[in-house]
């Protein structure tokens, strides 16, 4: 069976947001997961008893069977923890798609809940990894900074380019009442005034740490047509994983896993990059947006410094990217943030930030230090 045989055979039919997101003290990750799950089930017009598959990206203390018990799901045909960091949501989506199309499950709930902002900090495994600390590399900020430094050397990119990314996404967030930075515009001067986190990254180059949750439900296209919300079809999926640590890598400036996973997803969807109306890119850092779009092939190596100029990816620009504000300015829920925004755009439910004449959205997930990658192409 060819991968193309699965195109448009499954759809995302429900999206669940927690009422509060960002900084929400006193609520644990399980409670956020429960709230997001309930919201997604109600959004789809389903009941808890309809759910027979559960795929979660775990946070500290979560196991899939524990989450299922807390949700009251006791007759599941599909159950798993899946974790390839920021690439998990696209990978879960593919797993759910295969499950419903082949009859393993009817309605698969994909779920993430976190209290990393106010609770115990658990990102990136919670501690130093490998030999990096011996050379001054403590955590993702510095490791992505190493990759960005290499790009500055090879391509002449840098803060002027990344400021354009950050400002464009902040403008999208200013149109999104859910966004952490909804009421906080950012000029170039504001960007340059941000404190350094790990050079060459200022604070505005780095993603948020957030409390809250996000969920969505996958079912067959046939079932989707009878449900409450307009279905958003899974047209293409792809994965590609560069596993070496960043200090051993050859992909710091691309091609990242976006290249192979994007080609796979486009082939499955039977479209080209020219058919993509907008992108929801995993933006753990501003540089990640640049290198990911470059690896997909939207521009060639070294052209990023021109591609993002003049608000091209912001509201009113010719190539919209991260229309919720993304991980930089909306909220950080791993790959669930970009994927669910893509669904909402194709449903036409994004109010002031709604795109016009949108038919295909590419959503990406990137995990580790450019080590894992997943792509989903969504179709209206």
N, C-alpha and C positions, 0 to 999 in steps of 0.2 A: 504494500500500500504506500503510495507516494504522499509526502507531507502536504502537497497541494490538495489532496483529497479532503483534508480537514478544514480548508479555508472556508470561512463563513458558516461553518456547521455548528458553531457554538457562539454564545453571546453573553455579555455581562448585563445583568438585569436589575441589579439593586446595588446602591452605594450607601454606606453608612458612615456618618460623621459623628463624633462626640460633640455635645453641645458646647463644651469649653475645650480649648486647646491652647498650647503654649506653655504658660506657667500656671499649674493647677495644684497647689499643695494639698496634701491630705487624702489623695486618691491614688490607689495602687494600680498597677498595670492590668491586673485581672478585671478590675471594675471598668476600666476604659475599654477593654476588649469586649466585655459584656454589653456595654452601652453601644458600641459601634456595631456589634453583631445584631442587636435588636433593631437598630435604625436601618441597617441594610435589608433585613427581612421585611420590615414594614414598608420600606421604599419599593421593594419588588412586588408587594401585594401578596406575600406568602405568609405562612405560619411557621413556627419553630419546628413543627412535625414534618414539614416538607423537606427540611435540610437532612440530607443523608451522606454528605461529605464535608469534611472540615480539614483545611490546610492552614497552618499557622506559621508565621515567622516568630519564633519564640524570643521573649526577653527574659531577664533574670527570673528564675523560679517557675517558669511556665513549661508545661509539657502538654502535648496535644490532648491526651486523655483527661488531664486535669481540667483543661479549658472546656472540653466537651461536657464534662460532668457539671461544671459551673453554669454552662449554658442550658443544661437539661437535655442534651442530645445523647440518647442511649441506644440508638439502633442504626449506627453509621456503617456504611459500606466502604468508606474511604476515610482514612485518618492518618495525619502525619505532621511532624515538625519538619520544616525545611528552612535551611539557613545558609545562603551564600551572600550574606550581608546585603548590601544595597541592590544586588541583582535578584534578590529572592522573589519580589512581586512578579516580575515577568516570568520567572521560572515556575512559580506556583500557578500562574495563569495557564501556561502550557500544560502542566500536569492536570489541572482541572478540566481544560479543554479535551484532552485525550480521554479522561475518565467519563465525561458525560457523553461524548460522541460514541464511545465504544460500549456504553451501557453499564459501566461500573457504578455510576452514581447518577442521580437525576439533578440535584441542586447542590453545588459545592460552595461552601462559605469559605472565603479567603480572608484572613484576619490578622490584625496587628494592634497591640496595645502596649503603651510604654509610659513609665513615670520617670524617665531618665532626667528630666529637668529638675524635679523636686525631690526625687527619691535617690536611691543609690545609683551612681553613674556606671552604666554597664556597656557603653559602646566599645567596639573593637576588642572585645574579649576581656577588658578590665585591667590589663597589665602589659608591661613591655613584652615584645615578641622578638625572638631571634637576637642577632648581634647588634641591632641598630643603636640601642642606648650607649654602647661602647664608643660610638662615633657621633653622639649627640642627637640621634634620632629618637625622640620620645613621642610616639603616637602619630596619628593620621595628619595633624597639621604640619608637622615637620617633614613627614614622608612625602606628602603631596607637594610640599614646598620644594623638596628636592627635585621632583618631576618638573615642577614649574620653572625652577632655575635652569634646568636643562633646555626647556623650550625657549627661555629668554636667550640662551646662548645660540641655539640652532636657528631660531626663526625670528628673532628680534621682537617677539611679543613681550608683554609685561603689563604693569599697572594701568597704562593708558587703555589697553584692550580690555582688561578685566574690570575696569571702572565702567566701561560701556555695558558689560554683562550685568554687573550689579545694579546699575541705575535702571536699565530696562526692566529687570525683574522687580525692582522696587516700585516702578510705575504700575506694573500689573498688580502688585500687592495693594497699591493705593486704590484699586478698583474692586478689591475683594474684602468684604467685611469680616470674613473669617481670619484673615491674615494677621500674623503677629505685628507686622509693620503697616497695617492698613492706614493709619493716620500719621505716618512718619515718612514724608518725602525725603529723597536724598539727591543732592547735587554733586557735581564733580568735586567741589570744594569740601563738601561733607565727607565724601569718600576718602579724599586725601588726608582729612583730619582724623580718620579712624586710627586707633592705636595698632601697632604691629602685634601680630600673634606669633607668627613664625615667618620671617622674611623669605620670600617676597609677599607674603599674605598679610593684609590688614584684616581687621575684624570683619569688615563688610565682604571680604572674599570667602569667608567661612560660613558653613551652614549653621542653622540654629540647633539647639538641643531643646526638645519639646516633651511636654506631657500630652497624653490624649490617645486617640485610636482611630483607625480607619478600617473599613471592611467593604467587600464587594462579593457578589454572588454570580457564579457561572452556571449556565444550563445550556441545553440544546437550542438551536435556532428555532426549531419547531415549537418547543414549549414557550420560548421567549415571546413569541408573537401574541400569546394570549394573556400576558401579564400586564401589570399596571404601567410600567415605564416603557418608552420606546427602546427597543433592543439596540445595543451597540455590539457589532459583530467582531469576533476575533478573526481578522483576515490573515495575519501572519505572525509567526513566532520564530525566535532564533536564540541560540546561546553560543557563547565562545568564551573560554576561560584561560587566561594567561596566568598560570599559578605561581611563577617565581616571585620572591619578595622583591621589593622595589630596588634594593641595592644590587640585585643580580639581573635586573630586567633589561630588556632591549626595547620596551614598548612605552617608555615614559613620555615620549613625544609622538606616539602612534606608530603603526596602527594599534589601537586598543582592541579589545574584543568586540567593539562596535562594528568593525569592518565585516568580520565573518558572520556575526549574528544578524547584522543588518541585511547582508546579502541573502541569507537564508530566509529571513522574514519577508523581504521583498519578493523573492522567488515564489514563496508560498502564496502570497497575496496577488501575484501576477501583476505587479505595478512597478514603477521606477521611482527614484527620488523626486522626479518632477511632479509626481502625483501627490506628494505629501503636502498638506495644507498648513501644518503646524507641528511643532515638536514639544513634547514634555520630557525634558532631559534630566537625568539624575545629576544634581548640581551640588554635590558635597562641597565643592569649591568652585570659584569662578573659572579657574583654569580647566576644570573637568568639563565644563560646557564647551569650551573651545576645542579641546582635544577630542571630545566625543563627536561633535559635529564634523570635525575634520576627518576622523576615522570613518564615519558613515559615508563621506564623500561629498558633503554639501559644499566644501571648498577644499582646495589643495593645500599641501603642507606649506606653512609660512604665510598663508593668505588670511589668517585669522585677524591680524591687526587691521585689516581693511574691512573684513566681513561684518563686524559688529558696529561699525561707525554709524553715526547719525540716527541712533535709535532704531536700527533695522529690525531688531528682535523684540522691541517693545510695542506698546499699544499704538496702533496706526502704522506700524512698520510693515514692510513687505514680507517678512518671514517671522511670524510669531513663535516665541519660545518661552516656555514656562509661564503660562498665562495665569496661574494662581498666585504667582510670586515665587513659587518653587521652594526648595529646601533652604534657600538663602533668605527669603522674605515672607513666605507663608508659614510653613511648619515643617518639622523634620519627622516624617514617618517612613523613613527608608524609601523604597521604590513605590510604596503605596501612595505617596503624595503625587508624583507625576502621573501614574496610571489612572487614578480616580479622576484627576482633573481632565485627562483626555476623554474619559467616558462622559463627564458632565458637559464638556464642550460639544461633543457629538450629539448629546441629547438636547442641546440648545437651551441649557438651564444655568447659564453663567452670568446673566443680567448684564451689568455695565461692561464686563470684560468679554462678553460673548463674541466669538469670531463669526464672520459671515461666510456663507457658501463653503462650509467646511465638510469634507467627505472622508478624508483620511488623516489620522493623527498617528505619529510615531512616538511611542513612549519607551524610555530606556531605563535600565537599572545597571548600576556599576558598584561592585563590591570590593572590599579589601583596598589595596593601593593599586587601582587599575588592574586587578587580578581576575575579577569575574565580570561577566556582562550578559545581560538579557535584553531582548528587543521584542516588543509587541506592536503590531500595526493594527489599529482599531479602524473600523469602517462603519459608516452610518447606513 
